[in-house]
Amino acid sequence: MIINMVLVGLVAFGTTVTHGGPLHSVFNALVGVLLIAGLLFFLSTCVGILRFPDFYTRLNAAGKGDTLSTILMLVACALMVITSAHHVDRTVVLSAIKIIMIVNFIFIGSPTATHALLEAAHWSEIKPWKRNDPPC
Amino acid sequence: MLIAIEVGLLILVPCVAFVALWLRDLMSAVIVLGAYSFLMCLVWTGMGAVDVAFTEAAVGAGVSTVFFIAVLFNTTRNITFNPLDVSSKLVALVACLGFGYVLLQGVSDLPDWGDPYSPVNAGVSTYYIENAYADTHVPNLVTTVLADYRSVDTMLETTVVLIALLGIFMILKKDRPAQSDSSDTQAHDSLIIRLSARFIAPFIQLFGLYVVAHGHHSPGGGFQGGVILGTGLILMAMSMGMASAKRLLSIPRMIILAAVGVLIYAGWGAVPLVYNGYFLDYSVWESVFGSMARSHSMLIVEIGVALTVMCGMYGIYMSLVSDGGMQEGL
């Protein structure tokens, strides 16, 4: 809820920023920072999936990193739609709001999918990895 | 920049296809096929065919993966492979080569790609592009061709979905459901999954209705919207158990609704026959709707398509998952 308010506030603030002003470059920098942070989290997710020893730890990396990086990159997209538009009108704001809706659904759906996978693994009695075990 | 992305996607697509063929574990192959569909969806989006990409994302990457997994769950996930059995492979090889030869012979008769003088580009599509909006007041050209100019084709496609549903239903149908303990499915119940499925399902249904109703202004239409509506029902059947899904839409009602969808389509097209028109010629409705007659008729026809496709997806899922018993699922 709070995240949503912050996002909508950011988008609303972005609509008032004039093209080419000093705030505009600040917004562009914010978009870049968010995109790079999302990509870094994606990279760490990939490394985690490849390097972690068993199913549970791998899913830990996949669930958390994937959700966070997707959300960061989508927020960057929503801001970029606003700032890169030459003329901010209703359709631009609507597409930004649609991207924020997608953020919400990923925020709910992705952890639930991770939870479902973990529970399925638990029910099919996959043992968690212990220290000194060989990686499986 | 964009062309680099498209070339990369087009290189990835055959790679993924070969991986899907090469994997021995069928479950992994199904997942890889889902990735293949998603890549094709991206390729089509790059080419500007958003309607096709939409269908591919909903059907190829979404529902058909679920169907494949349901089939694998009730059959086997390993290929039993006998390396000494060469005869079946020889037959397959001869058949593939023969059909490939015939198809390649046929390709040489087709007009060149992008040939401006081919019959398609010279006559029909020029007419559609120039006159579609004036004729029907529908901005989305794809929907215009699909549901107005080439309406008979779409009607029979909808019938194909109905026949597929009835075929799968009748082949797998069992008279008496096998005795099974229902406690097994209850044990896997999870509060988190149930709650978030219940939270997301209304949004899925709303989006499906939007796609159906807005299909002639933006990408979408009856098939995509119907698949999305069916996905909502499948989500409920997955997370809450088949009994609660059957409370939402029972099996007899599902079959009746699927038939009603085709009936709406064909009936709406048959009414002009009474008023001295052609079959599926919506311009007769102008006395009712004025100049928007063809646009509104398209909407009604799309609703019929969406009903059939929704019930088709739901019924196929229920039949496949429960092995025809309609009692318990995955």
Interface residues (C-beta under 8 A of the other chain):
Chain A: F105 I108 G109 T112 H115 A116 E119 W123
Chain B: A187 H188 S190 I192 I193 S196 A197 F199 I200 F203
